[in-house]
Amino acid sequence: MVAGLATEIRLRAPETKSPLQTIYWGGGTPSLLSALDLET
């Protein structure tokens, strides 16, 4: 899942006007990911 999210960010980066600062998705998901998962 994290790899897919990273791919999507790379693909959409040229469309953005400023650097990505925050990602919000489904209730509480970040607490289910390890710090290592979030670093990728």
Summary of the structure (lengths in Angstrom):
residues: 40
radius of gyration: 11.2
end to end distance: 10.7
largest distance: 30.2
contacts: 53
relative contact order: 0.20
helix: 58%
strand: 0%
